[in-house]
Amino acid sequence: MEEAVRLMRETFRALADGSALNQPRRRLFVPTGTVLHSMAGSIGNYLGTKFYAAHPKHGAYFFFHLFDAATAQPLAIIEANYLGQIRTGAASGYATDLLAAPSAQTLGVIGSGFQARSQIEAVLEVRPLSLVKVWSRNEERRRKFADECSEAFGVRVVATATAEEAVQDVEIVATATWAKDPVVQSGWIRDGAHVNAMGSNNPQRRELPEDLIRRADLIAVDSIEQAKIEAGDLLLAWSREEWDTPKLIELKDAAGAHRPEKAITIFKSVGLGVEDVAAGAFVYEKAREQGIGRTL
């Protein structure tokens, strides 16, 4: 995760100076309910595309294809379930480093799936957490998740009885759910908190309520172009005209953003193809060094 956060920092710096490119996600819907997704990007010596097929009842299957940017030579095909998990967490870690209060030590998490775990791990890379609170709908699962994360990360992680208890009075909030409707209320979020919302990349789903979006002082997205296609948290809160607001910025521009002490900040993550290229290229280079993998 330390390397992944570093890679995301470099990726967004490259997007800022124009040396990296991103292509927003495309989706193909078929009558069976399966959806084929593709997203692409280029950074440094590499370009690539992640393809994945997903079905609400049968799961999702991810594969990343890496190519040499100079020659178009195919370099690697990587099974990418974990690749996506760690780069998604790392993007939130980088955003937290930029946007959360420097003194923040408490994290509240809604969700207890594999993405929630990497959200905790990533925030721990940039803030010295003393307490993590977690809530999800299944009591047994959230208790087990809390115990496993406490042991894995060496930090106190407690399961709470309600979602409100999980996020109330914490300095950083992460939402990592499949929810269609908001999982927190604006009144639960303290002044000065930072929120990472990464569960939805569907224009008809959101984890954050409209009044929290309007209350926020600064909202960073990984890509405004892509957010306008699939960030339901914003699409369901704003009219077309309201997107033209100075409080909405891209994460690549957040390094110099002013953050008042009591400001509420949000990172609305949808996930970029260029993030997969950066992470996939790192894995490819390490595999080459260690002689792992088969020649294409």
C-alpha positions in Angstrom: 0.0 0.0 0.0 2.9 2.4 0.7 4.1 1.9 -2.9 0.5 2.1 -4.2 -0.1 5.5 -2.6 3.2 6.7 -4.0 2.2 5.5 -7.5 -1.1 7.4 -7.2 0.7 10.5 -6.1 2.9 10.3 -9.2 -0.1 9.5 -11.5 -2.0 12.6 -10.5 1.1 14.7 -10.8 1.5 13.3 -14.3 -2.1 14.1 -15.1 -1.5 17.6 -13.9 1.5 18.2 -16.1 -0.1 16.5 -19.1 2.3 13.5 -19.3 -0.5 11.0 -18.5 -3.7 10.4 -20.3 -7.0 8.8 -19.2 -10.0 7.5 -21.1 -13.3 7.3 -19.2 -14.9 4.0 -18.6 -17.2 2.6 -21.3 -20.0 0.0 -20.6 -21.8 -2.5 -22.8 -25.1 -3.8 -21.4 -26.5 -7.1 -22.6 -30.0 -8.6 -22.0 -28.7 -11.2 -19.5 -27.8 -8.5 -17.0 -24.1 -8.8 -17.6 -22.2 -5.6 -18.2 -18.8 -5.4 -20.0 -16.7 -2.5 -18.8 -13.5 -1.1 -20.3 -11.2 1.8 -19.1 -7.8 2.9 -20.4 -4.9 5.2 -19.8 -1.3 6.0 -20.5 1.6 7.0 -18.2 5.3 7.0 -18.8 6.4 4.1 -20.9 3.1 2.2 -20.7 -0.5 2.2 -21.8 -3.2 -0.2 -21.1 -6.8 -1.1 -20.7 -8.7 -2.9 -17.9 -11.6 -5.0 -19.1 -14.1 -6.6 -16.7 -17.5 -8.3 -16.9 -19.9 -8.0 -14.0 -23.2 -9.6 -13.1 -25.2 -8.6 -10.0 -25.8 -12.3 -9.1 -22.6 -13.9 -10.4 -19.8 -11.5 -9.5 -17.2 -9.5 -11.4 -14.0 -10.7 -13.3 -11.2 -8.2 -13.9 -8.3 -8.4 -16.4 -5.7 -5.7 -17.2 -3.8 -5.6 -20.5 -0.5 -3.7 -20.5 1.4 -2.5 -23.6 4.6 -0.7 -24.4 3.7 2.9 -25.3 6.6 3.3 -27.8 6.2 0.1 -29.8 2.6 -1.1 -29.0 4.1 -4.4 -28.0 1.9 -6.4 -25.6 3.7 -6.8 -22.3 1.3 -8.5 -19.8 -2.2 -9.7 -19.0 -2.9 -9.4 -15.3 -5.8 -10.8 -13.3 -6.9 -7.5 -11.8 -9.4 -8.0 -8.9 -6.7 -7.2 -6.3 -5.0 -4.7 -8.6 -8.2 -2.6 -8.6 -8.7 -3.0 -4.9 -5.3 -1.7 -3.9 -5.2 1.2 -6.4 -8.7 2.3 -5.4 -7.6 2.4 -1.7 -4.4 4.1 -2.6 -6.2 6.9 -4.5 -8.3 7.6 -1.3 -5.1 7.5 0.7 -3.5 10.2 -1.5 -6.7 12.3 -1.4 -6.8 11.9 2.4 -3.2 13.1 2.6 -4.1 16.2 0.7 -7.5 17.0 2.0 -7.9 15.7 5.6 -6.8 17.6 8.6 -3.1 16.9 9.3 -3.9 16.0 12.9 -6.7 13.6 12.0 -6.5 10.3 14.0 -10.0 8.8 13.7 -11.7 7.0 10.8 -15.3 5.9 10.4 -16.0 3.3 7.7 -19.4 2.3 6.2 -19.0 -1.1 4.6 -17.0 -4.2 5.4 -16.2 -5.7 2.0 -12.8 -6.0 0.3 -12.8 -2.3 -0.8 -13.4 -1.2 2.8 -10.3 -3.0 4.0 -8.0 -1.2 1.5 -9.6 2.1 2.5 -8.4 1.6 6.1 -5.0 0.4 5.0 -4.5 3.4 2.7 -5.6 6.0 5.3 -3.1 4.4 7.7 -0.3 5.1 5.3 -1.0 8.9 5.5 -2.4 9.4 9.0 -1.5 7.9 12.4 -5.0 6.5 13.2 -5.8 5.7 16.9 -9.3 4.5 16.2 -11.3 3.1 13.4 -15.1 2.5 13.7 -16.9 0.4 11.1 -20.6 -0.4 10.4 -22.2 -2.6 7.8 -25.6 -4.2 7.6 -24.6 -7.7 8.7 -23.6 -7.7 12.4 -21.5 -10.9 12.2 -19.6 -9.7 9.2 -18.8 -6.3 10.6 -17.6 -7.8 13.9 -15.4 -10.3 12.0 -14.1 -7.5 9.7 -13.2 -5.3 12.7 -11.3 -8.1 14.4 -9.4 -9.0 11.3 -8.4 -5.4 10.6 -7.4 -4.8 14.2 -5.0 -7.8 13.9 -3.8 -7.0 10.4 -3.1 -3.3 10.9 -2.3 -3.0 14.6 -4.9 -0.3 15.2 -8.0 -0.4 17.3 -11.0 -1.2 15.0 -14.4 -1.5 16.6 -17.8 -2.5 15.1 -20.6 -0.1 15.9 -24.3 -0.8 16.3 -25.4 1.9 13.8 -24.0 3.8 10.8 -24.5 7.1 12.7 -22.2 5.8 15.5 -19.6 4.8 13.0 -19.2 8.3 11.5 -20.2 10.6 14.2 -17.3 12.7 15.6 -14.6 11.1 13.4 -12.2 13.2 11.4 -12.2 11.0 8.3 -15.1 9.0 6.8 -15.0 6.3 4.1 -18.0 4.9 2.4 -17.4 1.6 0.5 -20.8 0.1 -0.2 -23.1 -1.1 -3.0 -25.9 1.1 -1.7 -28.3 2.7 -4.1 -29.4 5.4 -1.6 -27.3 7.5 0.9 -25.7 5.6 3.8 -24.9 8.6 5.9 -26.7 11.8 6.8 -25.2 15.3 6.6 -25.9 15.9 10.3 -23.7 13.0 11.3 -20.6 14.5 9.7 -18.7 16.9 11.9 -17.3 20.2 10.7 -13.8 19.8 9.5 -14.2 16.2 8.4 -12.9 14.6 5.2 -15.0 12.0 3.4 -13.8 9.4 0.8 -16.8 8.2 -1.1 -15.8 5.3 -3.4 -18.7 2.8 -3.5 -20.6 4.1 -6.5 -19.6 4.7 -10.1 -23.2 4.4 -11.3 -25.2 7.6 -12.2 -28.3 6.2 -10.4 -26.6 5.3 -7.2 -25.1 7.4 -4.4 -23.7 7.0 -0.9 -23.8 10.6 0.1 -27.0 12.8 0.5 -27.6 15.9 -1.5 -27.4 18.2 1.6 -23.9 16.9 2.4 -22.7 17.6 -1.2 -24.1 21.1 -0.9 -22.6 21.6 2.6 -19.1 20.6 1.6 -16.5 23.3 1.1 -14.4 21.4 -1.4 -15.1 18.3 -3.5 -12.3 16.6 -5.4 -13.0 14.0 -8.1 -10.4 11.9 -9.9 -11.8 13.2 -13.3 -14.5 15.7 -13.9 -15.1 14.3 -17.4 -15.7 10.8 -15.9 -17.6 12.1 -12.9 -20.2 13.7 -15.2 -20.8 10.3 -16.7 -21.0 8.1 -13.6 -20.7 9.9 -10.2 -24.2 9.5 -9.0 -23.4 11.2 -5.7 -23.0 14.4 -7.7 -25.3 13.8 -10.6 -28.2 13.2 -8.3 -27.4 16.3 -6.2 -26.6 18.9 -8.8 -28.3 20.4 -11.9 -26.2 20.6 -15.1 -25.4 24.2 -14.3 -24.3 23.6 -10.8 -21.3 21.6 -11.9 -19.6 24.9 -12.8 -18.6 25.6 -9.2 -15.2 26.6 -7.8 -15.6 24.1 -5.0 -15.3 21.2 -7.5 -11.8 20.3 -8.5 -9.8 17.4 -9.9 -7.5 15.5 -7.6 -4.6 16.4 -9.8 -5.2 20.0 -8.8 -5.8 19.4 -5.1 -2.2 19.6 -3.9 -2.3 23.4 -3.8 -5.9 23.7 -2.6 -6.6 25.9 0.5 -8.3 24.0 3.3 -9.9 26.1 6.1 -9.8 24.5 9.5 -13.5 23.7 9.7 -13.9 22.9 6.1 -15.7 19.7 5.0 -13.9 18.1 2.1 -15.0 15.1 -0.1 -13.1 12.9 -2.5 -15.6 11.4 -4.8 -13.8 8.5 -6.4 -14.9 6.7 -9.5 -11.6 5.0 -10.5 -9.5 5.8 -13.6 -7.9 3.6 -16.2 -4.7 5.5 -15.8 -4.5 4.4 -12.2 -4.6 0.8 -13.4 -1.8 1.4 -15.8 0.4 2.9 -13.1 -0.3 0.0 -10.7 -0.1 -2.6 -13.4 3.2 -1.3 -14.8 4.7 -1.5 -11.3 3.5 -5.1 -10.9 4.9 -6.0 -14.4 8.3 -4.5 -13.7 8.5 -6.3 -10.3 7.5 -9.6 -12.0 10.2 -9.1 -14.7 12.8 -8.5 -12.0 11.8 -11.7 -10.2 11.2 -13.9 -13.3 7.5 -14.4 -12.5 5.0 -15.0 -15.3 5.0 -16.6 -18.7 6.1 -15.0 -21.9 3.3 -13.9 -24.2 
